[in-house]
Amino acid sequence: MDIAPSPIPSRTQYVLEAVKHGILTGRLRPGQPLVETELAAQFGVSKTPVREALKTLAGRGLVVMSEYKGATVRTVDTAMAHAVYDVRLLLEPEALRRTVTTRADLAGASAALERSAAAADPAGRSLANRDFHRALYLPCGNPLLAGILDELRDQAALVSAVAWQAVPSWEREADEHREILARALDGDADGAGAALYDHIASFVQRAFPKVAGAAGAARAAEAAP
C-alpha cells in the first residue's frame, strides 16, 4: 500500500513553529523584539509569512503586537499567570479523572516522562513536560474539554518557561509527575486528579506567590461540602 508523503509545511507555518519553539524554550525571552526583517533574513523568507506567523502567535497569547513597537515576546506577569493557572486548576484535574475512568492508554505520558529524564537541556525537558500534561488530558473523552486545554497549552508553557528560569525545580516536578502517573495507572481517578491539582498549585506557589493565594482559595472552595 502506498503511503502518502507528509505535506511540506508552508513558509508561514515553518516560521510560526520556529518562533514558537524559541519562545517556549526560553531562547527568545519575554519582552524581546521580534523584528520582521531580521526574522525574514534568518529563515530565508519574505516578510509576509513572518508577519502572518507573528499575528497567529499573538492570537495564541505568545506575542504582543504594537503599532509603535512592533512585535515582542509576551511578558509574564502575575495577572497573566493567575488567569492561565486558574483555568488549568479548574479543568486539567477533571480531564485526568475522566481519562483514568475511561481506562485510556497512557503510554504517551510514560514516554514523555522518559524523554524528560533523558533530556540534556532545559529546552528538552520543557517540551517533554508539555507532552506529559497533554497525554493526561487528551484522551479524556470530551474533545471540547481537551480543545480548551490545547488552546491554553502554549500560554501555560510560556509561564512555566519563565518560572523555571527563576526557580529551577525539575527534580521535584519529575517526582510529582511520576506520582500522578502511578495513581492514574492504578486506576485511582480521584487520587490522580488530586495529585495533579496539587502539582499545578504547588508550582504556582513557588513561582508566583500572589497567585498561590487564589489557587489555594479555589482548592478550599472545591473541597468544601
Order of alpha helices (4+ residues) and beta strands (2+ residues): alpha-beta-alpha-alpha-beta-beta-alpha-alpha-alpha-alpha-alpha-alpha-alpha
